[in-house]
Amino acid sequence: MPLDPVARFRRFARAVTAELGALDQSFLGRGRPLGAARVLNAIGRGQSDLAAIRAHLGLDSGLASRLLRALEDEGLVETVRHPGDGRRRILRLTADGAAEYAAYEKLSDDRAAKLLGGQADAGALLDAMDRIALALGRQHVEIAEADPRSAPALHCLGEYYAELGRRFAQGFDVSLSRDPQAADMVPPKGSFLLAYSDGLPAGCVGIKGAGDGTAEIKRLWVDPLTRGHGLARRLMTASEDRARELGIRVLRLDTNSALPEAVALYRRTGWTEIPRFNDDPYPDLFFEKAL
């Protein structure tokens, strides 16, 4: 008889709570609870707006204000005038706050390394952690323009090529494909968009511009652990919006029938099948969309 799913979930929740020290009054031995440490971490990672921090951490306004006040009283955080808008105030770490942030980072890294080092199959545990983090944090996935030559972009592209190699009967060799040049996927001709889950890349899509009001959608990929939550559709919508901003009037794309979920997405979202428009050896389906 299978174990009760609710009981399994609650066992997991208790284990995570205990491992993370969520109930400790001195998280990682630094003298303050986890909530205050998370606010300090958010500011240290570049978030300066209290409302955005509240939304990111899921805090109500009263608790967020109390945690912030405690950090200010310790001399770790200060409120200063926005450099570009004198009417706004932003949060930043003091010198002591930056030192405390660095201490937390080292302790957290050491704790993670120790936990992973004690596992017989750390890779399997990390895969499970990724699946949970992506599932629980799907509302907080952000899409932003990126350099297609950056490390996060190259990670996504590498995963994309590897997946095509597994799914195509003939395999996939990027050197045989009409791989777009990076210069065609940066403004003003095109763009490259990355989806980020808490700072880590979770998907990508490129706009390969021709400079004549037309462009191709290239390299749409989302982490398999995120699939089923609408991220591919979000990336496609974002790419169409960005194309309009670049003055692109017509988008085209090619794909392969070995990717039925991608084909279904294009057909559901208003793309029209058209005749072949390139000599790439891998695609067998071609689509167009007027913006």
Order of alpha helices (4+ residues) and beta strands (2+ residues): alpha-alpha-alpha-alpha-beta-beta-alpha-alpha-beta-alpha-beta-beta-beta-alpha-beta-alpha-beta-beta
